[in-house]
Amino acid sequence: MSKNQKTIPLRSLTKELGKGIALIQVPLGVFMSDEYIRQTHRDNYHVFFLLEEGTVSLEIDFQKHRLKAPSLMYIQPYQVHKGLAIDNVIFTALLINNENLNPEYLNILEDLSPAKPLTLSKETFSILSETVSLSLKFYKRENEKLYHFLLKDSCNTLVALIASQYLIQSQSSDVLSRFEVIFKGFKVLLERNFSTIKRPSDYADRLSISVSYLNECVKNVSGYPVSHHIQQRIVLEAKRLLYHTNKSVKEIAMELGYEDYAYFSRLFSKLTGMSALAFRSKNHD
């Protein structure tokens, strides 16, 4: 981390990579240079890796993952990540923003946090590879009259196949219980508002239910009450900022919506077992 770094770099899809959709295949040249993959950053778009050959090691929000072909990996928007190592890889990366995603697929993807690498069967890998190949063909035909529509539809097919694999391996049901629907709504609200909304009752109000019923639903699905999820999401963001920036603990507290710096410090220590400064020091050794 640079000593002058005050924020975690946020990358967007450039004009050179299309209007919110990009398909990149090895060899990746400058895009996948050592400096690029090893720099900690966030993306404001969805990233899907289909690994055909070789191995890739990634770190995503303090969790290390090692992918061995054939496998796939999904990185959600704003997750902090970096590449650790690549070895004889052949893979395709699909980069796509919210505007180009089918809304129903987007809802499914929002439920996958945190997504983990998936090992693929030969049959599934073959289907995904064929879909990738077709999408790449559309991606290169920029002179087509309906180019963007063809590319968008083919890439959404690929996203649907990937999301389907996550649902299968998580044994998710097509029909959610009432508790699961409430929990899903709460998690979406939390991701969008964790730095400004801290009270369970405020989330309950936004979902038009009582706070006791919200707690019942969340605890039934996850095993933990609403307050636990709020605090853990705040701690995750605090860890990101402590590790990947040189902002002071007071600056981080303010960014996360805590004017009372001392309270934030006590909360962090209680939830992690160490002070914020100790966490920064330990992880920078």
C-alpha positions in Angstrom: 0.0 0.0 0.0 1.3 3.4 -0.9 2.0 5.7 2.1 0.0 8.4 0.4 -2.9 6.3 -0.4 -6.1 7.7 1.2 -8.7 5.6 -0.6 -9.1 2.2 -2.0 -8.8 2.5 -5.9 -12.2 2.1 -7.6 -12.1 0.8 -11.2 -14.8 1.4 -13.8 -15.3 -0.1 -17.2 -13.5 2.2 -19.7 -14.8 3.2 -23.1 -12.2 0.9 -24.6 -13.8 -2.1 -22.8 -17.3 -1.4 -24.1 -20.4 0.2 -22.8 -20.6 -1.6 -19.5 -19.7 -5.0 -20.8 -16.2 -6.5 -21.4 -15.0 -10.0 -22.2 -11.3 -10.5 -21.7 -9.4 -13.7 -22.6 -5.9 -14.8 -21.9 -3.4 -13.5 -23.0 -4.5 -10.4 -21.3 -1.5 -8.2 -21.9 -1.6 -4.9 -20.0 -4.9 -5.7 -18.4 -3.5 -8.6 -16.5 0.0 -7.3 -15.9 1.5 -8.1 -12.5 1.0 -4.6 -11.3 -2.7 -4.7 -12.3 -3.6 -7.9 -10.6 -1.5 -7.4 -7.5 -2.8 -4.0 -6.7 -5.6 -4.0 -4.1 -8.7 -2.4 -5.6 -12.5 -2.4 -6.0 -14.6 -2.6 -9.1 -18.0 -0.9 -9.6 -19.0 -3.8 -11.8 -19.5 -7.6 -11.5 -16.6 -9.8 -12.4 -16.9 -13.5 -13.4 -13.8 -15.7 -14.0 -14.1 -19.0 -15.9 -10.8 -20.8 -15.4 -10.0 -23.3 -18.2 -6.5 -24.2 -17.3 -3.9 -23.5 -14.6 -4.4 -22.1 -11.1 -5.2 -18.6 -9.8 -4.8 -17.3 -6.2 -6.9 -14.3 -5.1 -7.5 -12.4 -1.9 -11.1 -11.1 -1.5 -12.0 -9.2 1.7 -9.2 -10.8 3.7 -10.1 -14.3 2.5 -7.6 -16.1 0.3 -8.9 -18.3 -2.5 -7.1 -20.7 -4.8 -8.9 -21.7 -8.0 -7.8 -24.8 -10.0 -9.3 -25.4 -13.4 -12.0 -26.1 -14.3 -13.7 -23.6 -12.0 -15.3 -20.2 -11.8 -15.3 -17.3 -9.4 -17.7 -14.4 -8.9 -16.5 -11.1 -7.4 -19.2 -8.7 -6.5 -19.1 -4.9 -7.0 -17.1 -3.0 -4.4 -15.5 -6.1 -2.8 -11.8 -5.4 -2.1 -9.6 -7.8 -3.9 -6.3 -8.4 -5.5 -4.5 -11.2 -7.4 -1.8 -13.1 -5.5 -0.5 -15.5 -8.2 -1.3 -17.0 -11.6 0.2 -20.1 -13.0 -0.1 -21.2 -16.6 -3.7 -19.9 -16.9 -6.2 -19.8 -19.6 -9.4 -18.1 -18.6 -12.1 -15.7 -19.6 -13.3 -12.7 -17.5 -16.7 -11.2 -18.0 -17.0 -7.7 -16.6 -20.6 -6.3 -16.6 -22.3 -3.5 -14.7 -25.7 -3.4 -13.1 -27.3 -1.5 -16.1 -26.6 -4.4 -18.4 -27.8 -7.2 -16.1 -31.2 -8.7 -16.2 -32.9 -7.4 -13.0 -33.9 -10.9 -11.9 -30.3 -12.2 -12.2 -29.1 -9.1 -10.3 -31.4 -10.0 -7.4 -29.9 -13.5 -7.4 -26.4 -12.2 -7.4 -27.1 -9.9 -4.5 -27.9 -13.0 -2.4 -24.6 -14.7 -3.0 -22.5 -12.6 -0.6 -19.9 -13.7 0.0 -19.5 -15.9 -3.1 -16.9 -18.6 -3.1 -15.1 -20.4 -6.0 -17.0 -23.3 -7.6 -15.4 -26.4 -9.0 -17.1 -27.4 -12.2 -18.0 -30.8 -13.6 -16.9 -31.6 -17.2 -20.4 -31.3 -18.5 -21.1 -27.9 -16.8 -17.7 -26.6 -17.9 -18.4 -27.6 -21.5 -21.7 -25.7 -21.5 -20.2 -22.6 -20.0 -17.2 -22.7 -22.4 -19.6 -22.9 -25.4 -21.6 -19.9 -24.1 -18.4 -18.0 -23.5 -17.2 -18.8 -27.0 -20.5 -17.5 -28.5 -20.4 -14.4 -26.4 -16.8 -13.7 -27.5 -17.9 -14.0 -31.1 -20.6 -11.4 -30.6 -18.1 -9.2 -28.6 -15.8 -9.0 -31.6 -18.6 -8.1 -34.1 -18.9 -4.4 -33.3 -20.3 -3.6 -36.8 -23.5 -5.6 -36.2 -26.6 -3.3 -36.3 -27.8 -4.8 -33.0 -24.3 -5.3 -31.5 -25.0 -4.2 -28.0 -28.3 -6.2 -27.7 -26.6 -9.3 -29.0 -23.7 -8.9 -26.6 -25.9 -8.1 -23.7 -28.3 -11.0 -24.2 -25.5 -13.5 -24.7 -23.6 -12.3 -21.6 -26.8 -12.5 -19.5 -27.2 -16.1 -20.6 -23.7 -16.7 -19.3 -24.5 -14.9 -16.0 -27.7 -17.0 -15.7 -25.7 -20.2 -16.1 -23.2 -19.1 -13.5 -25.8 -18.0 -11.0 -27.6 -21.3 -11.6 -24.5 -23.2 -10.5 -24.2 -21.1 -7.3 -27.9 -21.9 -6.6 -27.4 -25.6 -7.3 -24.4 -25.9 -5.1 -25.9 -23.9 -2.3 -29.1 -26.1 -2.6 -31.2 -23.0 -2.9 -34.9 -23.4 -3.5 -36.8 -21.6 -6.2 -39.5 -20.8 -3.6 -38.3 -18.7 -0.7 -40.0 -18.9 2.7 -41.4 -15.7 4.2 -38.4 -15.5 6.5 -35.9 -15.8 3.6 -37.7 -13.1 1.7 -37.5 -10.7 4.7 -33.8 -11.7 5.3 -33.0 -11.0 1.6 -34.7 -7.6 1.7 -32.8 -6.7 4.9 -29.4 -7.7 3.5 -30.0 -5.6 0.3 -30.9 -2.6 2.5 -28.0 -3.2 4.8 -25.5 -3.2 1.9 -26.8 0.1 0.7 -27.2 1.9 4.0 -24.8 0.4 6.6 -22.8 3.6 7.0 -25.9 5.7 7.7 -28.5 3.4 9.2 -27.5 1.6 12.4 -30.7 0.8 14.3 -32.6 -2.5 13.6 -35.8 -0.5 14.0 -35.0 1.7 11.0 -34.5 -1.4 8.8 -37.8 -2.8 10.1 -39.6 0.4 9.3 -38.2 0.3 5.7 -39.5 -3.2 5.3 -42.9 -2.3 6.9 -42.6 -4.9 9.6 -42.0 -4.8 13.4 -38.5 -5.0 14.7 -39.3 -8.1 16.6 -40.5 -9.9 13.5 -37.4 -8.7 11.5 -35.2 -10.2 14.2 -37.2 -13.4 14.2 -36.8 -13.7 10.4 -33.1 -12.8 10.3 -32.2 -15.1 13.2 -34.3 -18.0 11.8 -32.3 -17.8 8.5 -28.8 -16.9 9.6 -28.7 -17.8 13.3 -27.8 -14.2 14.3 -29.9 -11.2 15.2 -30.2 -8.0 13.0 -27.7 -6.1 15.2 -25.0 -8.7 14.5 -25.3 -8.3 10.8 -25.2 -4.5 11.0 -22.1 -4.6 13.2 -20.3 -7.2 11.1 -20.8 -5.2 7.9 -19.5 -2.1 9.6 -16.4 -4.0 10.9 -15.7 -5.4 7.5 -15.7 -1.9 5.9 -13.5 -0.6 8.8 -11.0 -3.5 8.2 -10.9 -2.6 4.5 -10.1 1.0 5.3 -7.6 0.3 8.0 -5.7 -2.1 5.8 -6.0 -0.6 2.4 -5.7 3.2 3.2 -3.8 5.3 5.7 -6.9 7.1 7.0 -6.9 7.7 10.7 -9.2 5.7 12.9 -11.1 8.9 13.6 -11.5 9.5 9.8 -12.7 6.0 9.3 -15.2 6.3 12.2 -16.6 9.5 10.6 -16.8 7.8 7.2 -18.8 5.0 8.7 -21.2 7.3 10.4 -19.8 7.5 13.9 -19.3 11.0 15.3 -18.3 9.4 18.6 -14.9 8.2 17.8 -14.4 6.6 21.2 -17.6 4.5 20.8 -16.5 3.3 17.4 -13.1 2.3 18.8 -14.8 0.3 21.7 -17.2 -1.4 19.2 -14.3 -2.4 16.9 -12.3 -3.8 19.8 -15.3 -5.7 21.2 -16.1 -7.3 17.8 -12.6 -8.2 16.7 -10.7 -8.7 20.0 -8.2 -6.0 19.2 -8.0 -2.3 18.7 -8.2 -0.7 15.3 -4.6 0.4 15.4 -3.5 -3.1 16.5 -5.4 -4.6 13.6 -3.7 -2.2 11.2 -0.3 -2.9 12.7 -0.7 -6.7 12.7 -1.8 -6.8 9.1 1.0 -4.6 7.9 3.8 -6.6 9.5 
